[in-house]
Amino acid sequence: MMRSITLGSSSLSVSRLAYGCWRIAGGPDPAGVTPAEEVSGRRAVIAAFEAGCTLFDLADVYCGGMAEKIFGTALREVSGMRGRVVIASKCGIRKRGEPDAFAPYRYDFSAAHLIKSVEQSLQRIDVETLDVLMLHRPDFLCDPTEVAGVFSGLKQAGKVREFGVSNFSPAQFTALQRACPMRLVVNQVEISLADLGRFTDGTLDHCLSEKITPMAWSPLAGGRLTETLPIDINAPDHAKRIAVRETLEEIARARSATRAQIAFAWLLKHPAGIIPVIGSANAKHIQAAAQAAEIELTREEWYRLMEAARGQRLP
């Protein structure tokens, strides 16, 4: 059983690493998903559950909703799984051409769109309630009062238990929180050894002070932290990337671990309670990633990696 953590100020207890379902459909086009890819996706979900993951991260735009359908099928295949997992999904992104040919790719937090999105996610997953609903990316036309009304209605109807956001700045989070009667419990943002921005832009400080759980998407920087191919010396950040790779390798070797496990453990060390989102659909990689929850880096190891990622010593 993987170690657990409380999600924000809620009563939800979740695994220290989450499983991200954006890859389980095999691609971005729902019409192109083959039966074999559906089977593979279900196996990935079940592998994550068997590895100890109890927090599953979805979104309505992942393969046009197909990821939610595949997850829902896996949920029904495993007896008792629904009662042991926390289902989180995101909405608010609208694709080009919806609802008419001139509509651009955009974000939409209007009441009508949010309510429709949640209803469709519930149908695709085939559940009565989402444990967590997150707004996927900030809508510049967001009316916090309108969103708060939607959240309240969904909660009263028993369709969503808890709420959060994704890719919000501390100021954007605060503006929405002030309008909401319930506490927002999560902010899912990009954090990794290749993207240190959340350490310095106030996001993690805000999460720590307000008891908000940060979820880290792309914790392995899209695989760059674990790749074995030579690093292009013409890339502007090649020196930092080499330093991070070498430091990860040294610490991993000393601890009989993998680079990926050390990169996950680096995020897990932060006192804000960062939950890295595992993105692989490979069962062996999922199992290995889950084992990172047992690795406790020393402060010295953590700062060695931070220094390598910064490309210079701390001031």
C-alpha positions in Angstrom: 0.0 0.0 0.0 1.4 3.4 -1.0 1.7 6.1 1.6 -1.2 8.6 1.6 -1.8 12.3 2.1 -4.9 14.4 2.7 -6.0 16.4 -0.3 -5.9 20.0 0.8 -8.4 20.8 3.6 -10.8 18.0 2.5 -11.5 14.7 4.1 -10.1 12.8 1.0 -7.1 10.6 1.6 -5.1 9.9 -1.6 -1.9 8.2 -2.6 1.3 10.2 -2.6 1.5 9.8 -6.4 -1.4 10.1 -8.7 -2.0 8.3 -12.0 -2.6 10.6 -15.0 -4.9 9.1 -17.6 -4.1 11.4 -20.6 -2.2 8.7 -22.4 -4.4 5.7 -21.9 -6.4 6.2 -25.1 -3.2 6.1 -27.2 -3.7 9.4 -29.0 -5.6 12.6 -29.4 -8.3 11.5 -31.8 -11.2 9.4 -30.3 -12.2 8.1 -33.7 -8.7 6.5 -34.1 -8.7 4.6 -30.9 -8.4 0.9 -31.6 -9.9 -2.0 -29.5 -6.3 -3.0 -28.7 -5.5 0.5 -27.4 -8.6 0.4 -25.2 -7.5 -2.8 -23.7 -4.0 -1.4 -23.2 -5.5 1.7 -21.5 -7.6 -0.3 -19.1 -4.5 -2.4 -18.2 -2.6 0.7 -17.5 -5.3 2.0 -15.1 -5.5 -1.3 -13.3 -1.7 -1.5 -13.1 -1.7 1.9 -11.4 -4.4 0.8 -9.0 -2.5 -2.4 -8.2 0.7 -0.3 -7.7 -1.1 1.6 -4.9 -2.4 4.7 -6.8 -5.7 5.8 -5.4 -5.9 9.3 -7.1 -6.7 9.2 -10.8 -6.4 12.4 -12.9 -8.6 12.8 -15.9 -9.9 15.6 -18.2 -12.8 15.9 -20.6 -10.4 16.9 -23.4 -8.1 13.8 -23.1 -8.7 12.1 -26.4 -12.1 13.9 -26.7 -13.5 12.1 -23.7 -12.2 8.6 -24.6 -9.8 8.5 -21.7 -12.7 8.9 -19.3 -14.6 6.1 -21.0 -11.6 3.8 -20.8 -11.1 4.6 -17.2 -14.8 4.0 -16.5 -14.6 0.6 -18.1 -11.5 -0.3 -16.0 -13.3 0.9 -12.9 -16.2 -1.5 -13.5 -13.8 -4.4 -14.2 -12.2 -4.4 -10.8 -14.5 -5.3 -7.9 -14.5 -2.7 -5.2 -12.2 -0.2 -7.0 -14.7 2.7 -7.0 -14.9 2.7 -3.2 -11.1 2.8 -2.9 -10.2 5.5 -5.4 -10.5 9.3 -5.8 -11.6 10.4 -9.3 -10.5 13.8 -10.4 -11.4 15.3 -13.7 -10.9 18.7 -15.4 -12.9 20.8 -17.7 -13.0 24.3 -19.2 -11.0 23.9 -22.4 -13.0 24.2 -25.7 -11.5 23.2 -29.0 -11.5 25.1 -32.3 -14.7 24.7 -34.3 -17.0 24.3 -31.3 -19.9 25.3 -31.5 -19.3 26.8 -35.0 -16.6 26.9 -37.6 -15.3 30.3 -36.5 -14.9 29.5 -32.8 -11.2 29.5 -31.8 -9.4 27.2 -29.3 -10.2 28.8 -25.9 -11.2 28.4 -22.3 -14.8 28.6 -21.1 -15.9 28.8 -17.5 -19.5 29.8 -18.3 -22.1 28.1 -16.2 -23.7 26.4 -19.2 -20.4 24.9 -20.4 -19.2 23.8 -16.9 -22.4 22.1 -16.1 -22.6 20.3 -19.4 -19.0 19.2 -19.1 -19.5 17.6 -15.7 -22.7 15.8 -16.9 -20.8 14.4 -19.8 -17.8 13.3 -17.7 -20.2 11.5 -15.3 -21.8 9.7 -18.2 -18.5 8.7 -19.8 -17.0 7.4 -16.5 -20.4 6.0 -15.5 -20.4 7.3 -12.0 -22.8 9.4 -10.0 -20.1 11.7 -8.4 -16.8 13.1 -9.3 -14.6 13.3 -6.2 -12.7 16.3 -7.5 -13.5 18.8 -10.3 -10.7 21.1 -11.5 -10.9 24.0 -13.9 -8.3 23.1 -16.5 -6.7 26.5 -17.5 -7.6 30.0 -16.5 -10.4 31.7 -18.5 -9.7 35.4 -19.0 -13.4 36.0 -19.0 -14.0 34.0 -15.8 -16.6 35.5 -13.5 -15.7 34.0 -10.0 -19.3 34.6 -8.8 -20.7 32.6 -11.7 -18.2 29.8 -11.2 -18.9 29.7 -7.4 -22.7 29.3 -8.2 -21.9 26.4 -10.5 -19.7 24.7 -7.9 -22.4 25.2 -5.2 -25.1 23.7 -7.4 -22.9 20.7 -8.3 -22.0 20.0 -4.7 -25.6 20.3 -3.5 -26.7 17.9 -6.3 -24.2 15.4 -5.1 -22.4 15.4 -8.5 -19.0 16.8 -7.2 -17.5 16.4 -3.8 -14.5 18.8 -3.9 -13.1 21.5 -6.2 -9.8 22.8 -7.4 -8.0 24.4 -10.3 -5.1 23.7 -12.7 -2.5 26.1 -14.0 -3.7 29.0 -11.9 -1.5 31.7 -10.4 -1.8 32.4 -6.7 -3.7 35.6 -7.6 -6.1 33.8 -9.9 -6.7 31.1 -7.3 -7.4 33.7 -4.6 -9.9 35.6 -6.8 -11.9 32.5 -7.3 -11.6 31.3 -3.7 -13.0 34.6 -2.4 -16.2 34.0 -4.3 -16.5 30.3 -3.4 -18.3 29.2 -0.2 -16.2 25.9 -0.1 -12.5 25.6 0.1 -10.6 24.8 -3.1 -8.3 21.9 -2.3 -5.9 21.5 -5.2 -3.9 23.4 -7.8 -2.4 21.2 -10.6 0.6 22.9 -12.1 3.8 22.0 -14.0 6.7 21.3 -11.6 9.8 19.4 -12.3 13.6 19.6 -12.2 13.3 21.1 -15.7 10.6 23.7 -14.6 11.4 25.4 -11.3 9.0 28.3 -11.8 6.5 27.3 -9.1 9.3 27.5 -6.5 9.8 31.2 -7.2 6.5 32.6 -8.4 4.7 32.1 -5.2 2.6 29.1 -6.2 4.1 26.6 -3.7 4.3 29.2 -0.9 0.6 29.9 -1.5 -0.2 26.2 -1.4 1.7 25.7 1.8 0.2 28.7 3.6 -3.4 28.0 2.5 -3.3 24.2 2.8 -3.8 23.6 -0.9 -2.4 20.4 -2.4 -0.2 21.0 -5.5 -0.3 18.3 -8.1 2.7 18.2 -10.4 1.9 17.5 -14.1 4.9 16.5 -16.3 7.1 15.7 -13.3 9.6 14.1 -15.6 9.5 17.0 -18.0 7.9 14.9 -20.8 10.6 12.2 -20.4 13.6 14.6 -20.7 14.8 13.7 -17.2 15.0 10.0 -18.0 16.0 10.0 -21.6 19.3 8.4 -22.6 19.9 10.0 -25.9 22.8 12.5 -26.1 21.9 16.1 -25.2 22.3 18.5 -28.0 25.2 20.8 -27.1 23.6 23.5 -29.2 20.5 23.7 -27.0 20.7 26.9 -24.9 20.1 24.9 -21.7 22.3 21.9 -22.5 24.7 22.5 -19.6 21.9 22.4 -17.0 20.3 19.4 -18.6 23.6 17.5 -18.5 24.2 18.5 -14.9 20.7 17.4 -13.8 21.1 14.1 -15.7 24.4 13.4 -14.1 23.3 14.3 -10.6 20.1 12.2 -10.9 22.3 9.3 -12.1 24.7 9.7 -9.2 22.0 9.8 -6.5 20.0 7.0 -8.2 23.1 4.7 -8.3 23.9 5.4 -4.7 20.3 4.5 -3.7 19.8 1.5 -6.1 17.0 3.5 -7.7 16.2 4.9 -11.2 16.5 8.5 -12.3 12.7 8.7 -12.6 12.3 7.5 -9.0 14.7 10.1 -7.7 13.0 12.9 -9.8 9.7 11.9 -8.2 11.2 11.7 -4.8 12.6 15.2 -5.2 9.1 16.5 -5.6 7.7 14.4 -2.8 10.2 16.0 -0.4 8.6 19.4 -0.5 6.6 20.3 2.6 3.6 21.6 0.5 2.8 17.9 -0.2 3.3 17.9 -3.9 1.6 14.9 -5.6 3.4 14.0 -8.8 1.2 12.7 -11.6 2.5 9.5 -13.3 2.0 9.8 -17.0 3.3 6.5 -18.4 1.0 3.8 -19.8 3.7 1.2 -19.4 2.9 -1.1 -16.4 6.5 -1.6 -15.4 7.2 2.1 -15.5 4.0 2.7 -13.4 5.1 0.1 -10.8 8.6 1.6 -10.6 7.3 5.2 -10.3 5.0 4.1 -7.4 8.0 2.9 -5.5 9.4 6.4 -5.4 7.0 7.1 -2.5 9.3 5.0 -0.3 12.4 7.1 -1.1 13.2 10.0 1.4 15.9 12.2 0.0 18.2 14.0 2.4 18.2 17.8 2.4 21.7 17.7 0.8 20.6 15.4 -2.0 17.6 17.7 -2.6 19.7 20.8 -2.8 22.3 19.1 -5.1 19.5 18.5 -7.5 18.1 22.0 -7.1 21.6 23.5 -7.8 22.0 21.4 -10.9 18.6 22.4 -12.1 19.3 26.1 -11.5 22.6 25.9 -13.3 24.3 27.8 -10.6 24.7 27.8 -6.8 22.0 29.5 -4.7 22.6 33.2 -4.0 
